[in-house]
């Protein structure tokens, strides 16, 4: 199935046998079983593609809920040991941050709820995700404006925001220094897939007293470890292809 996905959803029997380190006969037998289950379909002699059963199974749960479930243990640990509140967020098609998971020790602050959307330019999560955009998309976002000040510390100048996103990329983490809510400081780090692409962001938030400037690098390092664990859980390393067993056929 991974071979099919890596090939764009369609693959040939010989190519999959070679990649998986299996004989053609074994590969054919496995594909026949998957075909009976509806996981693949046979579209031409020796060619297969992903079947409807897998689409049906993946439709049963959303990617957001999967990310939230994978991050939940880390979010709870962050809220208990690093800061009062932890968030997981993604960037939607309109460059708004969607909060898909949250853990907190505080009763009502910050007043974020799962599923809510907030502007990206003034949050730690948003800065991480904006910094990861392809250059043309980031430039288009920065050119749109205006960037409304939500507090007296919100960065609203496009040039200053451009510099801020460059600093996020250089440093490896983002800081929201009272830009979204007064006296709320936030540190955010990226979550990556196996290719290194940023797929979500993880943050820790607290008051400026709870998160003094001197602690921010250490908080970022601890968050980065949690982000790595979440990424490994969501995108486990593919098993190495098994060597094909030699049968003696064609050997000198």
Steps between C-alpha positions, in 0.01 A plus 500: 500500500787737572645422156169593341476823698860594420432435132206739501234239573575272206779246451609197302544152642871465404590845638329431834662158526844653448443784745363271773772240454244226424461254219245581232294198605485609865420857404221380271352288778504793746344731244229244428412496872493879513282501189252264669484745792448797270825662611633497142343455158646324196477754218711336225727200454757526777378842619321593823381810678360597843146370549180641649531317834794716604314817405202384706719423799680834490171686463396363841736739679643836413864592479444764767370244749789268421752778565322595822497142629870455422588825678276462807759333732760766416251783544412376847866472599575848366211652695618330819873560479583782257219756486138538600358436152604296196354523151523310173410690184497481122470759224187495287464603136431862602817517713305496824622289793258226601540377857453123483606401853554666837603411855499750784534548875338845485124541532423745222823647367581511219139481374574271206281203414564201281380572148532877531693699240724799566721722289843348442717813506460564872535149650795272559330212319418727208852636467644147482250401231534822301879470505464155342295621204659494154651841423232604246217408742666681789556809288136498389385475862723787612379715209133454587478679838401702682623338820271621777663565841340278764724638776756776521773245415346348186732515199302675226769626262550255208877563490531435873288187468719379212805541720323324786420195284859486377612499864259215577659294222853583616430436869275196458218628720257792521408733786172682551595772748161632608394550139176302513396561862650743750744336743492167315831367375520201269775285350424280199694240302432309178385140465645336190427193291769256387597724206559797730188684388325695777150360548393660830630707790521442874500776761526574871336812643507678834529840659816704457587423862465127441697518174781757544724571202787306655292179494384520139790311335471220756122484453548486123747212533258301716214569260716390208549162666125460540451607137748235389314233696167604347650500151647153552161375619316644200765409244682183610807406304425263215644151552802418290424281197561135569767340281357270236567135574717329242354176367794394289321583174733661251804460723825387344 
